[in-house]
Amino acid sequence: MAVIYTQQLKLNMERRDFIKNSAIAAAGFAILPSGSLFADTGKVRLGYIGVGMRGRVHIGSALLRDDVEIVAICDTQEDSLKHCREQIAKAGKPAAQEYTGGLDAYKKLLDRKDIDAVIISTPWQFHRDQAVDAMKAGKYVGCEVIAGLTVQDHWDIVNTSEKTGVPYMTLENVCYRRDVLAVLNMVRQGLFGELVHLEGGYQHDLRNVLFNDGKQAYGGGVKFGKEGYSEAQWRTQFNIDRDGDLYPTHGAGPVMQYIDINRGNRFTNLVSFSSKARGLAAYVEELSPGHPNAKINYKEGDVVTTMLNCANGETVLLTHDTHLPRPYSIGFRVQGTKGIWMDVAKSIYIEHQSKKDDQWDSTKEWFEKYDHPLWKKYGSNAKGAGHGGIDWFVFNAFVKAVKEKKQTPIDVYDSVTMSVISPLSEKSIKEGNKPQEVPDFTRGKWKTRKNTFALDDSGY
Ligand SMILES: NC(=O)c1ccc[n+]([C@@H]2O[C@H](COP(=O)([O-])OP(=O)(O)OC[C@H]3O[C@@H](n4cnc5c(N)ncnc54)[C@H](O)[C@@H]3O)[C@@H](O)[C@H]2O)c1
């Protein structure tokens, strides 16, 4: 008993020191968690909450490295745990401790003192609680998109991160796309002049993801919910219950880097519009005429558009478009006083520098010339990693921050800003397209914060 008490006291003291350091850090994250909670081995010790499709991509990234240990995994479904177990064994790495048995099983994983950071890849409705609890337990958080469901969820994440001093990073992989970073390089070198208008979004035909009975290799069928597989188990329901930009970060994240949002600039307000919802019902009806899932009143408009204003005068247009037949495209557009990039046509035009006046150049030569130093250095490491390599970069950036006990390159303010667009767009639509103020999560610090994202080839 006495031994247990002494151990507990020691842990409490370590924790108090941690919190004390963290409180100092809270003002601007000058000092980050250090000391007792981190291994002396130099390895980053990871816990995974959610090892479904996405969680196992992050497991795959960890298995490629020798500077991380997968200490523990948590999931509510044996099927996901089994796949993950096999994945780890196949790589010849030690088995991870497993936590399961209910929605709260992750709390037991968080109780462990030998975990430095957690990767959260669960359904959206769990992100806020799991992230807040993880930060309270002193673990760096790398959370999949999106951060939370309500505006308050986003404040809770900021407040907890500030109070505990524990960094939180949205694992927004599109920020690391090779073309996205080449354009960032060009923006910083002034090729586009002063930026005026930007576009992006999530334009991805998800019909075979939202209806997926798990029988085919790449999804498909007409089932969801309890009869569904992977995201069809939970994501489809959001399309029945909500109408808004459900997934804004893939477009917003990179755009924010181009125009220094939270770092000299900020989103001030937004307004959203939603089209009629026809795509999902039509899809089911075509595959299985008369099926009850074709008669559901899906609330989420097939195309949701959101316009945002910025303090420095730029406008941003985001599009959420996941229910209609279409090839994938984020739909980036970066336009300034000297040029424009549009990703859907892989086209670029720089005044006085493009081959012909008023005619698009192919992006190929431009992007080779302005390839970002990060990709030049790590492109070969990322080969074979998910989504054309970008999953390696985002994972690497997170692990590097944990290892060096530094702030994450996409910090808590960036994370919640790109994600809060979701509940705000929902509210705008609900209120008849009424403009909504975007909260200043930095509480004024955006005026002096500097953009440090991907400044060089250091891995961030
Ligand atoms: N950045 C990207 O490119 C990308 C791609 C795919 C998915 N995602 C995001 O990743 C997240 C997960 O998506 P997915 O495709 O892996 O979904 P999924 O349904 O395949 O996996 C989710 C897993 O979480 C588990 N789970 C549910 N509740 C849990 C709980 N309380 N505790 C522990 N485990 C729990 C489920 O059993 C399942 O194994 C989502 O936020 C999604 O939007 C991001």
The ligand as a Tripos MOL2 file, in Angstrom:
@<TRIPOS>MOLECULE
LIG
   44    48     1     0     0
SMALL
NO_CHARGES

@<TRIPOS>ATOM
      1 N1         -6.6880   13.1810  -43.6390 N.am      1 LIG1
      2 C1         -7.1810   12.2630  -44.4510 C.2       1 LIG1
      3 O1         -6.7770   12.1610  -45.5980 O.2       1 LIG1
      4 C2         -8.2170   11.3080  -43.9380 C.ar      1 LIG1
      5 C3         -8.5880   10.1950  -44.6760 C.ar      1 LIG1
      6 C4         -9.5390    9.3370  -44.1340 C.ar      1 LIG1
      7 C5        -10.1030    9.6070  -42.9040 C.ar      1 LIG1
      8 N2         -9.7250   10.7040  -42.2100 N.ar      1 LIG1
      9 C6        -10.2970   11.0020  -40.8780 C.3       1 LIG1
     10 O2         -9.8330    9.9920  -39.9700 O.3       1 LIG1
     11 C7        -10.8240    9.7470  -38.9840 C.3       1 LIG1
     12 C8        -11.1660    8.2530  -38.9750 C.3       1 LIG1
     13 O3        -11.6490    7.8680  -40.2370 O.3       1 LIG1
     14 P1        -11.5310    6.3700  -40.7580 P.3       1 LIG1
     15 O4        -11.6360    6.4330  -42.2480 O.co2     1 LIG1
     16 O5        -10.3700    5.6940  -40.1770 O.co2     1 LIG1
     17 O6        -12.8680    5.7280  -40.1410 O.3       1 LIG1
     18 P2        -13.0870    4.2110  -39.7190 P.3       1 LIG1
     19 O7        -14.5250    4.0720  -39.4500 O.co2     1 LIG1
     20 O8        -12.4560    3.3180  -40.7320 O.co2     1 LIG1
     21 O9        -12.2700    4.0640  -38.3680 O.3       1 LIG1
     22 C9        -12.6810    4.6140  -37.1450 C.3       1 LIG1
     23 C10       -12.2520    3.6420  -36.0510 C.3       1 LIG1
     24 O10       -12.5180    4.2360  -34.7690 O.3       1 LIG1
     25 C11       -13.0300    3.2210  -33.9220 C.3       1 LIG1
     26 N3        -13.7690    3.8490  -32.8140 N.ar      1 LIG1
     27 C12       -15.0120    4.3580  -32.7930 C.ar      1 LIG1
     28 N4        -15.2860    4.9000  -31.5910 N.ar      1 LIG1
     29 C13       -14.1780    4.7350  -30.8390 C.ar      1 LIG1
     30 C14       -13.8460    5.0610  -29.5030 C.ar      1 LIG1
     31 N5        -14.6840    5.7400  -28.7030 N.pl3     1 LIG1
     32 N6        -12.6370    4.7100  -29.0300 N.ar      1 LIG1
     33 C15       -11.7530    4.0440  -29.8180 C.ar      1 LIG1
     34 N7        -12.0250    3.6890  -31.0950 N.ar      1 LIG1
     35 C16       -13.2180    4.0450  -31.5990 C.ar      1 LIG1
     36 C17       -13.8820    2.3740  -34.8440 C.3       1 LIG1
     37 O11       -14.1360    1.1070  -34.3190 O.3       1 LIG1
     38 C18       -13.0130    2.3150  -36.0970 C.3       1 LIG1
     39 O12       -12.1060    1.2450  -36.0820 O.3       1 LIG1
     40 C19       -11.9680   10.6750  -39.3230 C.3       1 LIG1
     41 O13       -11.8130   11.8630  -38.6290 O.3       1 LIG1
     42 C20       -11.7870   10.9330  -40.8010 C.3       1 LIG1
     43 O14       -12.3920   12.1210  -41.2320 O.3       1 LIG1
     44 C21        -8.8000   11.5520  -42.6960 C.ar      1 LIG1
@<TRIPOS>BOND
     1     1     2 1
     2     2     3 2
     3     2     4 1
     4     4     5 ar
     5     4    44 ar
     6     5     6 ar
     7     6     7 ar
     8     7     8 ar
     9     8     9 1
    10     8    44 ar
    11     9    10 1
    12     9    42 1
    13    10    11 1
    14    11    12 1
    15    11    40 1
    16    12    13 1
    17    13    14 1
    18    14    15 2
    19    14    16 1
    20    14    17 1
    21    17    18 1
    22    18    19 2
    23    18    20 1
    24    18    21 1
    25    21    22 1
    26    22    23 1
    27    23    24 1
    28    23    38 1
    29    24    25 1
    30    25    26 1
    31    25    36 1
    32    26    27 ar
    33    26    35 ar
    34    27    28 ar
    35    28    29 ar
    36    29    30 ar
    37    29    35 ar
    38    30    31 1
    39    30    32 ar
    40    32    33 ar
    41    33    34 ar
    42    34    35 ar
    43    36    37 1
    44    36    38 1
    45    38    39 1
    46    40    41 1
    47    40    42 1
    48    42    43 1
@<TRIPOS>SUBSTRUCTURE
     1 LIG1         1 GROUP 0 **** ****
